[in-house]
Amino acid sequence: MNKERRKIINTQWHAMEELKAMHAAVVAKAEEIKAELENVRDEEQESFDNMPEGLQQSDRGQTSEQAIANLDTAINALDEIAADIDLDEAMEALDNAEHG
């Protein structure tokens, strides 16, 4: 591999390193948001569980159940953020390409 292509690979490896750091910050923020939403969901679930059965079947109870389901969906989506990106393998491959 010539010097010019090695330089491009090295530049892109460093760009991926920056991307990895940005992703780590996003994951940390997602975990922070997730924890807060879990607290809200748990409080809403406790409130729903403490409603009399008749109130649980009312519009208010159904709204509460839907809010809990929507919070679960958001929490699950935040869980996926951490699992979706793994740049280590790609960075290792670039390193191997650059250095032979």
N, C-alpha and C positions, 0 to 999 in steps of 0.2 A: 504494500500500500504506500502511495506517495505521501509526501509531507502535507500537501494541500488537503487531501481527503482526511488525513489524521487530524488536521486542525479543525475541519468541519465536525468530525465526530467528537472531538474534545469540546468544542463549543456547545454542541447539542447535549453532551453529557452534563455539562455545567447548567444548561437550561433545564434539564430534567431534575437536577439537584435542587434548583430553585423551585420548580414545580412541586417537588416532594415536600419542601419546607412549607409552601403555601397550603398544600393538602393537609399537612399535619395541623396547621392553624385552623383550617376549616373543620377538621375532625374534632379538634378540641372545642370549638364553638358549638358544633352540632351536639356534642356530649353535654355541654352546659345547657343548651336549649332543651334537649331531651329530658334532662333531670328536672327542669322547671315544669315541663309539660306533664311528666309523670306525677309530680306533686299535685298539679291541678286535676289531672285525671283521677287520682286516688281520692282527692277531696270530693270531687263530683260523684264518684262511685259510692263513697261513704254517705253522702247526702242522699243519693238515690236509695241506697239500702235502708236508710233510716226513715224513708217516706212510708206512710201507711199504704197498704196494697192498692186501695182505691185511688190514691194520688199517683202511684206508680203507673196506673193504667190511663191516667188523664193525659192531656196535651203536655202539661208540664213534665210529667214523668217520661213521656216519649221523647220530648226535647232533650231531657237529661240523658237518656239512653243513647240518643243519636250523637250528642256531644261527646260522650265517652267513646263511642265507636270511632268518631272522627279523630279524637285525640290519639287513640290506639293506632290509627292509620298513619298519622303524622309521626308518631314515635317510631313505628316500624320503618318508615322512610328514612328517618334520621339514622337508624341502625345501619342501613345499607350504605351510607356515605363512607363509613370506615372500611367496609369490605370491598368496595368497588374499584379501588385503585391501589395497585402494588407496582411501584416503579423499580424496585430493587432488581428484578430479573432483567428488565430492559437496560438498566444502567450497567449491570454486569456484562451483558452482551456487547454493549457499546465499548466498554473498557477492553474486553477481549478483542474486539475488532480493531481498536486503535493500537493495542500493544501486541497483537499477534497471538 
